[in-house]
Amino acid sequence: MIAKELLYLSHANDYAQSVGAETYHPMVSVVHFDELGPIAHTLNKMGDVYAFFVQDNFPEGGRYGMGGYETSKGSLAAVSPGQIVGKEDDGTREVYHGWTLHFEAEFMRGTVFEQRLHDYHYFSYNVAEALHTTEGEKQLLWQLMGMIRRFIQHRPPSPQTDRILQDYILLVCDYALLFYQRQFQDAAKAQGDLLSRFQRVLTDYYERGLQRQHGLPNVKYCASELCLSPSYFGDVVRSVYGESPTQVIQCFIIDRAKSLLVSGLNATQTSDALGFEYPQHFTRFFKKHAGLQPSKYIASLKKS
């Protein structure tokens, strides 16, 4: 492979073939890195392929899209079609410890994987937000990888065996989801001030007048300011506080709107101050979340 050249993974077995590992199934590949010895780095562009990397070590300076790795001993990284992951070939070789599972999206077509995909947010996390597994979690995932490989080694593809193989893959996906829930709780303990920092980001947004240029604050902006991907940020907030980041933002805007209305601004002025494109959008938003129109809210204050 030429340095800085992307390795396009159009099929599940492309990565295995690039590192000299054996292949057993046309649409599913399992590689045990410990059996390979030193291998060259590859910067991989995913085709219509999903992948799990469950490893003790990742390449130093590796990339995930435009970001970098921050994985520790015992990590899981999930990769989805269209993403770039890995490290450019710099001529060095490295010994990795762990497993990787690649499977084609087409192989899971029509299964509950498609129905559950909206729950598997980790496929859109940054690798900097990889799952840092406990020793028990890592061993369980490694055992699953070994079971999948033994299964495809000894049973040729058929409708019956493929259904079992699909169930194995779903089990890996569901365990990853379960283990991420544990990590969210750990993150809550380590980042007990997450909500206060989230609120500070929203306050700063208005103090800097960013609504004049960009309109209402959104989840993507807040996650970026907190150095998190939107998906990971959303999952942590939901896990810890029971509300989505969008709901937190909406509550913040409503509270700010009420303060502005109480201060003497009318609905049009408040709409403009908050960053709504049109006053009627603000009126509908306020009624939906506050239960009454801005004018009626102002009137209710005068009666009290």
Secondary structure, DSSP 4 states (H G I P E B T S, - for coil): --TT-EEEE-STTHHHHHTT-----SSEEEEEGGGT-SEE--EEEESSEEEEEEES---TT-EETTEE----SSEEEEE-TT-EEE----S-EE---EEEEEEEGGGGTTSHHHHHTTT-GGGGS-GGG-EE--HHHHHHHHHHHHHHHHHHHHS---HHHHHHHHHHHHHHHHHHHHHHHHHHHHHHHHTTTHHHHHHHHHHHHHHTTTHHHH-S--HHHHHHHTT--HHHHHHHHHHHHSS-HHHHHHHHHHHHHHHHHHTT--HHHHHHHHT-SSHHHHHHHHHHHHSS-HHHHHHHHHH-
